[in-house]
């Protein structure tokens, strides 16, 4: 089977926790993955299995953690 290129724009929280397992498996099968996520998140972290691109948001990590 041929590998492809994937662009992922995830939601934070449990959606991401489930998605990360899928991305890890796809990466193992040879797919190239780019994840676009906000600079400030609760769960979205970098991985060796995909390229992470961040975009700015109008609040800090500390502000986010206080509110959630």
N, C-alpha and C positions, 0 to 999 in steps of 0.2 A: 504494500500500500504506500502511496505517496504521502509525504509530510507536507503540511501547509503552514501558512503564516496566520497568526491570530492576533487581533487587537481586542483587549478586554478592558471594559470600563465598569469596575465592580461597585457594588454598594457595600458600605462598611457593616460590620456586625456578623450575625450568623450566616448571612448570604455569602460573605467572603470566606468564612471558615470552610464551608462546603465547596465553594468554587476553587479554593487553593488545592484541595486534593485532586480535583479534576485537572487543573493546570499541571500539577506535578506528573500525573500519568501521561498527559499529552506531550509534555516535554520529554519524558522517557521514550516516547515513540518517535521522537525526532522533529516535532513541530516547533517552530519559532514563535515565541509568545512575547508580546509587549503589553504591559499593564499600565494604564493611565489612571492615577489616583491623586486625591488632594494631598497637599503637604502635611496636613493634620488629619490623622485618623486614629481610631481606637484599635483596630485589628490588622489593617493592611500593612504588611511588612515586605521588605525585599526578599528575594530568594535567588539562589543560583540557577533556578529552573526557568526564569523569565527576566526580561529587561523591564525595569521600573522607571516610568516617567512621572514626574510630579508636577502639579500645577498649584499656584498660590490660592489661598482662601483668606477671608477677612477676620480670622480668629486664630489664636495660638493653641498649641497643644494643651497648655495649662487650662485655658478657658473651656476647651472642649471636655476635658476630664472632669472639671467642676460641674458642668451641666449634664453630663451623662454618666 
